[in-house]
Amino acid sequence: MRPTLLILAAGIGSRYGGLKQVDQVGPSGEAILDYSIYDAIRAGFKKVVFIIRKNIEKEMREVFERKLSGRIEVDFIFQELDMIPEGYSVPPDRVKPWGTAHAVSVAAAHVREPFLVINADDYYGPASYRMTADYLMSHKGNNKDFCMVGYQIQHTLSEFGPVSRGLCEADEQDYLRAVVEITEIENKDGKIAYKHKDGHQVQLKGTELVSMNVWGFTPAIFPYIDEELKTFLSEHAGNPKAELYIPTIINNLVKKDTARVKILPAADNWFGVTYREDKPMAVTKISHLISGGVYPANLWP
């Protein structure tokens, strides 16, 4: 059973100032997401599932349905604030989505095979899809054997502002021990550092692996997310900014020895469009990849 690509594309994009899921960076109008899907098809993925909001359905369908027709199976699933377990309600001042773990949870009734979770606005490189597809297929007999792709933090920063990343702690066999959220990470004068919760700066070497939200799962993850979501809503539903993230789920599963997660070191460099100012860099990098023969000038002729 070939894996599915699950794309988290319901974000509001407040820092970017627009619908970055479809913003064009390629010479033939391609978005970053086009290259992700193209790489997934080449790696043998059988289906792509878009997690979106209802108010962007028209734009997403117009951009992707025609070009992907006949190339890969396509599905669109909504992530809305009221899509939460029975017995819980949405606070009247809640605007933001419930987070990446909630985004994955809405696919539970639609995904029956191993699947890879990615962000819509991040470029991960062809090798990430090959590695995760191989891993998911070779471990499909173990429903609680997951994987993730780890990227060196020095290749995941923005020139235009601080970022947050999930710092990976691994054991001797490269299985994940924990993902530690670190914030306000910047590269200043060639030194990468972040602000510790007590306020002091912590310097990094730059080669540390971080999670960029590339997670390989089986459907066994869904019941765990559902339980964690109920706990989260009981404790944080009144906070309009609180979100439940995938690493929170993973940390709890690993800590309880309920599942294990293999860290697959990235073979390609990541880039993304967190800020509007990141777009020219993305355009340039895509151009270089095309010149290097990684992609054709027109992905979907």
VENKA-V766199 format. One line per field, one symbol per residue. ss: DSSP state (~ for helix, > for strand, _ for the rest). Layout:
ss->???
This chain:
ss->___>>>>>_______________>______>~~~~~~~~~~~~___>>>>>>_~~~~~~~~~~~~~~~____>>>>>>_____________________~~~~~~_________>>>>>__>>__~~~~~~~~~~~~~______>>>>>>>>~~~_______>>>>>>>>____>>>>>>>>>>>>>>__>>>>>_____>>>>____>>>>>>>>>___~~~~~~~~~~~~~~~~_________~~~~~~~~~~____>>>>>>_____>>___~~~~~~~~~~~~~~~~__________
